[in-house]
Amino acid sequence: MSHILLIRTLEDALPLASRLKALGKKVLCYPLFEPVFFAIPPLENPQALIITSKNALRALKDNNHLKKIPLYVVGDQTAALAHQLGFVTVFSARGNSKDLQKLVARQAQPEKGVLYYLSGKIIKRDIVHELRALGFKVRRQVVYQINDIEHFSNSLITDFFNKKISHVLFFSPRTTELFVNLAKASKLEKEVSLNKALCLSYDIAEKAQKILWKEIWISPYPSIHNMLGYFDDEK
């Protein structure tokens, strides 16, 4: 049986691997990056916290004084992790960063204090600028950065050449672009073309399309549950 390749950090990959194995699938985990977390300075008059990634949430896990501040997150998976880490009030946009911006604009109040966007060093959407344009006081605080691997491991390259992999799961545009670049650098386009790319969203699929695949599948809804639903339909 061929394997499903997970390229997320081990913190994200291992729980997903367990769910896939419960479906009778074989899984390989090869993280393409690791987060480095930074200390968080005191926040002045915070009304709420905004995060758009699980890594930003993990940067807060030891800051118990922040966990009583209302927290806005992109999706339900991140909301579940926030509750697990002890956050009291969590609002999920159940979508993407645009949905999150709309949720914050609808529920927060400009006069109630500062909105703190806790993010990685690199961001895809400038939610700070958008909320400021609506009259909110917003500050961005970088709480982590991602260190990418520089090349595929020899064992991963061997697995591709030996046709050990059948599917690759993609959950973010950034990691998808990194995978594509590393595959090209390793001259694996031919081997990758034998695989199926499963993408959480259309913007992720756009990054995956820069190399040829046997199939590119896009989740009908951006959630892990729907990604796993692919394998139910495949039976």
N, C-alpha and C positions, 0 to 999 in steps of 0.2 A: 504493500500500500504506500502511495506517495504521501508526502508530508505537507502540512500547511506551515508557511514561514511567517513568523511574527518578528517584526523589527523594532518594536517598542522597547522602552526601558523594562527591566525585569519586574519592577513594581507593577507595571501595567500588563506585561505579557504573561506572567505566571498565573494570575487568576483567570485570564482569558484562555490560556492553555488548558487549565483544568476543565473549563466548560466545554471546550472542543473535544477533549479526551472523553468526557462523559457522553459525547455524541458518537464515540467510536472512531475519532480522527487521531492521526498521528501528527505531532507538532514539533517544529524546530524553532528555537528562540535565538536570534542573533541581534541584540540591540545595536543600533547604528549610532547611538549617542547616549550621553549621560548628563544629567543636570547637576550644576554646581549652585548651591544655595548661599544667599547673602544675609547678613544680619539686617534686621528691620529697625530703623530708628523710631523714636516716639512720633506718634501721629497727632497732629494738632486739630482738635475739634472735629473728629471724624463723625460724619453722619452714617456712612456705610462704606463697605469694601466692595470692590468689583474685581473679579478675576475671570480670565478666559481660558485657563488651562489647569490641569490637575497638578502640574509641577509648581505653579504659583501657590496652590493650596497647600502642597506639602512643605513649602517654605515657611508656612505659618503654623505648622503643627505643634511647635513647642512654645508658641506665643499665646498662652492661655488668656492673657488680658484682652486679646483681640477677639476672642470667640463669643463675646456677648454683643459685639457690634454686628448689625445686620449685614448679610453677605449676599451679593448678587452673583450668580454663576450662569454659564451658558446652557448646560444641559443637566439632565436628571442623574447621570452617572457621577458627575462632579458633585452634585447636590448630595447624593448618597454618601460619597466620601467625606464631604464636609460634616454631615451629621455624625458619621463614624468618628471623626476627629474631635467632636465636641462642640461644634458651632451650634448656637441656639436658634437663630433666626436665619433661614436660608431661602432665597427666592431663585427659582430656576426659570430661565427663559425658554427652555425646551426647544432650542433651535440653534442659531448661530450668533455671531457677535452683533449682527444687525438687530436680531430679535432682542438681544440683551440690552442694547442701547435703548430700544423702544420701551422695554420693561422698566428700566431705571428712570427714564423720562416720565413714565406714567405714574410711578409709585413714590419716587423720591421728591423732596421739596427743596428748591434752591435756597431758601432762607434757613434751613435746618442744620447747615454745617457742610463740611468738605467731603466730597466723594473721593476715595483713594483707589486708583486703579493700580493694583499690584500685578506686575507683569514680568515677563522675560525680557532679556536685553533686546531681542528682535520681536517686533509685533507686526501683524498683518493689517490691522485696522486701527485707525487713530480715533478710538472712542472718546479720548479726552477732548480733542478738538470739537467733536460732534456734540458732546454734552455741554461744553462751554458755550457753544453757539446757542444753546437753549437756556442759558442763564445760570447754569450750575457752576459752583466752585469745584474744580476737579484737579487733582494732582496725581501724577504718575510716579510710582516708586518701583524701581527694578529690584526684584527679589531673587532672581536666578538667571543663569545663562546656560546655554546648551553647548557642550563640547562634542563636536562631531568626530566620528572615527575617520581616519584618513584613507582607508582602503578596506575592502572586504577581506575577511580572514581566509586563509588557505583552505580551511575546512568548509566554509560556505561555498567557495568557488568550486571545490571538489564535489559538493552536494549538487550544485547546478549541473556540472559536467556529467555526473552519474545519474541525472534525471530523477533525483530523490525528492524534488519539490514539485508540487502541482499547483499550489495557490500561494499568492502573497497578499497579505492584508495591509491596507493603507488607511491610516486614521488622521493624517494631517498633510497639508500641501508641502510643508517644509521637509518632513521626513520622506515624502514621496519623491521630491526633487533630489534629495540627497541620495536615495536609492538609485534613481535613474542615472545620476552622474557617476556614482561608484560602479554601477553595472557597465557603463560605457568605458570607464577607465580600465576595468578588468577585462574588456572585450568579451562580455557575456551576452551581447544582444541576441545571438542565435539561440543560446540556451534559455534565456528569459522568454523568448517568443513561444516556447513550449508550455508556458505557465498561464494561469488566469490571474488577473489583478482584480481584487475585490476592494472597492473604494467607498468610503463613508459618504462622500458628497461629490457633486459635479466639479467643484474647483479642484478637488484632489484628483479626479479622473483626468482633468486637463493636464496636470503635471505628469501623470502616468503615461499619457498618450505620446510622450516624447520618445518612447521606444515602442517597438511592436510587441503585442501580446497575443496569445491564443484567443483571449477574450478579456474585455474590460467590463466589469459589472458594477453598477452603482446602486447603493442601498436606497430603497424608496423613502427612508426616513433616517436622519443622522443619529443612529443609536447602535450600541453593541448588540442589542436584542435583534434588531433588523439585520445586522451583518451576519449574525449566527443563523438567521432565518434562511439565508442562502443555502446552507447545507441541509436544512429540512426540505427545501424545494428540490434539491439535487438528488434526493433519495429515489 
